[in-house]
Amino acid sequence: MISVVGHTAIDHIITVLELPQRHKSTPVLDHKVYNGGGAANIAVGIAVLGGDAELISAVGKEFSGGEYDTYLKKLNVKTRFFVSEDKRTSTCYMFNDPKGDQTTVFEWGAGELFTTEKAPKLDFVHMATGEAEFNVSIAEQAEFASFDPGQDLIKYTKEQLLSLIDNIDILFCNHHELKTICEKLGQNSEWVLKQIPTSIVTMSEKGSRLYTNNSGNVKEFPAVKADFAEPTGAGDGYRAGFFTALQKGYPTDICCKVGAVTSSFVVEKVGCQTNLADWDRMLRRYREFFGEFPAL
């Protein structure tokens, strides 16, 4: 069982003529609403791939029995929800321009419950974007912990990041987030990556890197070519693929390749959960790009 902790959200993906400057406005070219939230995206991705996932998150009382809730049940995603009586489910507003630039505004809503609820003890957990102190408590208790700071990195103090680094087994971040972590800690990337058993750093179209601190090895994996539509959720897709392969018993380098493949499906359609691959669909693309898939 892979427990995923963090946001369940409603995504508003809005295409504008151009991202407006201060005191300016811009026309909306398109506006669609999708299921989202980093933790939910990963849990759903694992379930679609045939893995066993549990989502630990916060929602508003309007969530129960709705389309998103029904969808999670259909996929057999196990859920542990903190339910807010007065705040709605977290909402994310993503503004994209035709050049591919993006600005995001996130309403925590029910997610504020992470500041008051007690963190559970978990066997295998991935902490997606979420509340800093809650994630620190999760990591301190977990048997095996993975951490992805995401856009909430700005909320973490130096002390919280140091605690997480001391207690996690895997770090997921992109190259921008790694730079921010280094700045907050007053350390270079070499120091940070040596503190953690396994780190995966994604670099958009340049692919990803796998660092292992016990060997000093760095392995690079290319991004899988896809018919690009929109980037939102690609990182969550990568994590879903990685953890599903890890759950099946594959080594981390194969897990990274599976992650690269699963993320390539996400970017082909707008919406983080719109074009997720099942295991067979993933295997076909894996073989096209990386060659024969290894047997366990």
C-alpha positions as a printed Julia matrix, in Angstrom:
296×3 Matrix{Float64}:
   0.0    0.0     0.0
   1.32   3.43   -0.99
  -0.13   6.22    1.13
  -0.09   9.64   -0.53
  -0.51  12.7     1.68
  -1.44  16.17    0.47
  -3.92  18.15   -1.54
  -7.1   17.07   -3.27
  -8.17  20.03   -5.39
 -10.42  21.29   -8.12
  -8.29  22.63  -10.98
  -9.39  25.61  -13.06
  -7.12  25.72  -16.11
  -7.53  29.05  -17.83
  -5.91  30.08  -21.1
  -5.4   33.83  -21.47
  -4.19  35.96  -24.35
  -1.18  36.96  -22.24
  -0.28  36.84  -18.55
  -1.24  40.32  -17.33
   1.18  42.71  -15.72
   0.33  44.54  -12.52
  -2.86  46.65  -12.8
  -3.59  45.14  -16.24
  -6.28  42.73  -17.48
  -6.38  40.17  -20.26
  -9.07  38.24  -22.19
  -9.8   34.61  -21.29
  -9.5   32.32  -24.31
 -10.54  29.08  -22.6
 -11.59  27.93  -19.11
 -12.11  24.31  -18.09
 -12.47  22.57  -14.71
 -10.73  19.29  -13.85
 -10.04  16.92  -10.96
  -6.67  17.73   -9.43
  -4.49  18.22   -6.37
  -0.94  16.84   -6.25
  -1.61  13.99   -3.83
  -4.86  12.99   -5.52
  -3.22  13.06   -8.96
  -0.54  10.64   -7.77
  -2.97   8.3    -5.98
  -5.26   8.21   -9.03
  -2.28   7.63  -11.33
  -1.13   4.68   -9.22
  -4.63   3.21   -9.22
  -5.0    3.51  -13.01
  -1.64   1.74  -13.4
  -2.98  -1.09  -11.26
  -1.2   -0.19   -8.03
  -2.61  -0.04   -4.52
  -2.96   3.55   -3.26
  -4.4    5.37   -0.28
  -5.14   9.11   -0.39
  -4.85  11.06    2.89
  -6.22  14.53    2.27
  -8.66  17.28    3.25
 -11.91  18.17    1.48
 -14.97  20.32    2.0
 -18.27  18.77    3.03
 -19.57  19.32   -0.52
 -17.06  16.72   -1.8
 -18.86  13.64   -0.47
 -20.98  11.93   -3.12
 -19.82  14.29   -5.87
 -18.28  13.39   -9.21
 -14.69  13.41   -7.93
 -15.54  11.33   -4.85
 -17.42   8.81   -7.01
 -14.47   8.61   -9.41
 -12.03   7.81   -6.6
 -14.3    5.04   -5.33
 -14.63   3.6    -8.85
 -10.84   3.36   -9.08
 -10.65   1.72   -5.62
  -8.5    4.52   -4.25
  -8.72   4.2    -0.48
  -9.36   7.54    1.19
  -8.83   9.08    4.61
 -10.33  12.56    4.44
 -10.35  15.36    6.96
 -13.66  17.1     6.21
 -14.14  20.84    6.7
 -17.6   22.06    7.62
 -17.01  25.67    6.6
 -14.38  25.68    3.84
 -14.67  24.16    0.39
 -12.26  21.72   -1.21
  -8.95  23.3    -2.2
  -9.07  25.07   -5.56
  -6.23  25.75   -7.97
  -6.39  28.44  -10.67
  -3.78  28.0   -13.4
  -3.38  30.73  -16.01
  -1.55  29.74  -19.19
  -0.62  31.89  -22.17
  -0.09  30.66  -25.76
   3.71  30.78  -25.26
   3.54  28.15  -22.51
   4.16  30.45  -19.54
   2.04  29.84  -16.46
   0.92  31.59  -13.27
  -0.83  29.65  -10.47
  -3.08  30.84   -7.65
  -3.96  28.25   -4.99
  -6.82  28.47   -2.49
  -6.08  26.14    0.43
  -9.69  25.98    1.61
 -10.23  22.69    3.46
  -6.49  22.06    3.21
  -6.07  24.32    6.24
  -7.18  21.31    8.33
  -3.65  19.93    7.92
  -2.58  22.53   10.48
  -4.84  21.09   13.19
  -5.29  17.38   12.46
  -3.0   14.69   13.9
  -0.6   13.09   11.45
  -1.02   9.28   11.22
   1.8    6.73   11.42
   2.29   5.14    7.99
   4.38   2.3     6.56
   5.12   3.68    3.06
   4.21   7.28    2.37
   4.78   9.91   -0.27
   4.26  13.46    0.95
   3.08  15.61   -1.95
   2.5   19.36   -1.74
   0.92  20.1     1.61
   1.31  21.66    5.05
   4.89  21.79    6.27
   4.58  20.79    9.94
   2.1   18.0     9.1
   4.6   16.55    6.63
   7.43  16.82    9.17
   5.33  14.79   11.62
   4.46  12.23    8.92
   8.13  11.78    8.03
   9.24  11.41   11.65
   6.82   8.5    12.19
   6.94   6.7     8.83
   8.74   3.44    8.13
   9.59   4.65    4.59
   9.02   8.23    3.45
   9.23  10.14    0.18
   8.9   13.92   -0.03
   7.94  16.33   -2.82
   7.83  19.99   -1.7
   6.27  21.38   -4.89
   4.87  24.89   -4.88
   4.49  24.81   -1.09
   8.28  24.88   -0.64
   8.07  28.6     0.2
   6.2   27.67    3.42
   9.01  25.49    4.82
  11.5   26.83    7.35
  15.15  25.8     7.41
  14.47  23.7    10.53
  11.54  21.89    8.9
  13.57  21.07    5.78
  16.46  19.76    7.88
  14.06  17.52    9.82
  12.59  16.17    6.6
  16.02  15.53    5.09
  16.95  13.55    8.21
  13.84  11.36    7.96
  13.1   10.74    4.28
  14.27   7.95    2.0
  13.43   9.66   -1.31
  13.37  13.3    -2.4
  11.44  14.35   -5.5
  11.9   17.89   -6.81
  12.56  19.82   -9.97
  15.77  21.75  -10.57
  14.18  25.07   -9.53
  13.0   23.57   -6.21
  16.42  22.04   -5.54
  17.96  25.49   -5.93
  15.44  26.95   -3.46
  16.11  24.15   -0.95
  19.83  24.93   -1.16
  19.2   28.64   -0.62
  16.99  27.99    2.42
  19.58  25.66    3.96
  22.64  27.7     3.02
  24.16  24.61    1.39
  25.03  23.52   -2.13
  23.18  20.81   -4.05
  25.97  18.28   -3.56
  25.58  18.54    0.21
  21.78  18.26    0.07
  21.76  15.24   -2.23
  24.34  13.4    -0.1
  22.03  13.56    2.93
  19.23  11.56    1.28
  19.43   7.9     0.16
  17.69   8.55   -3.18
  16.85  11.79   -4.98
  15.06  12.29   -8.3
  15.43  15.73   -9.87
  13.24  16.49  -12.89
  14.3   19.05  -15.48
  11.27  19.55  -17.75
  12.09  18.68  -21.37
  15.67  17.76  -20.37
  14.47  14.69  -18.5
  15.43  13.63  -14.98
  18.4   12.62  -12.85
  18.64   9.89  -10.23
  21.1   10.46   -7.37
  22.06   7.81   -4.82
  24.1    9.04   -1.87
  25.66   5.71   -0.95
  27.38   5.34   -4.31
  27.73   8.88   -5.59
  26.31   7.71   -8.9
  24.19   9.99  -11.07
  22.01   8.49  -13.79
  20.26  10.59  -16.42
  17.0    9.72  -18.16
  15.59  11.54  -21.17
  12.08  12.93  -21.31
   9.81  10.74  -23.43
   8.61  12.48  -26.57
   4.9   13.24  -26.63
   2.34  15.38  -28.48
   2.46  18.29  -26.06
  -0.77  20.01  -25.01
  -0.29  21.3   -21.43
   2.36  20.61  -18.72
   0.24  20.61  -15.56
   0.45  17.32  -13.68
   3.46  15.88  -15.52
   5.46  15.62  -12.29
   2.58  13.88  -10.54
   2.36  11.43  -13.42
   6.08  10.72  -13.09
   5.7    9.98   -9.39
   2.71   7.69   -9.98
   4.71   5.67  -12.48
   7.8    5.58  -10.28
   5.95   4.36   -7.2
   3.86   1.79   -9.04
   7.02   0.26  -10.51
   8.72   0.43   -7.1
   5.71  -1.29   -5.53
   6.08  -4.08   -8.08
   9.73  -4.55   -7.08
  11.66  -2.89   -9.9
  14.98  -1.1    -9.25
  14.98   2.69   -9.09
  16.5    3.24  -12.55
  13.63   1.3   -14.14
  11.19   3.19  -11.91
  12.56   6.47  -13.29
  12.05   5.28  -16.85
   8.48   4.23  -16.05
   7.96   7.66  -14.51
   9.24   9.36  -17.65
   6.83   7.29  -19.74
   3.77   7.89  -17.56
   4.41  11.64  -17.4
   4.49  11.76  -21.21
   0.83  10.71  -21.35
  -0.25  13.45  -18.94
   1.09  16.32  -21.07
  -0.78  15.14  -24.17
  -4.14  16.42  -22.88
  -5.25  19.28  -20.66
  -6.0   18.15  -17.1
  -3.83  16.23  -14.66
  -6.0   13.09  -14.71
  -7.4   13.29  -18.24
  -4.95  11.01  -20.04
  -3.44   8.64  -17.48
  -1.96   5.38  -18.73
  -2.74   1.92  -17.44
   0.14  -0.57  -17.12
  -0.28  -2.14  -20.57
  -0.46   1.23  -22.3
   2.64   2.33  -20.4
   4.5   -0.81  -21.45
   3.83  -0.23  -25.15
   5.31   3.27  -25.03
   8.17   2.14  -22.79
   9.2   -0.45  -25.38
   8.98   2.1   -28.18
  11.29   4.51  -26.36
  13.55   2.46  -24.05
  13.41  -1.01  -25.61
  12.38  -4.27  -23.96
  10.91  -3.97  -20.48
  12.97  -6.03  -18.0
  11.59  -9.02  -16.14
  11.75  -8.99  -12.36
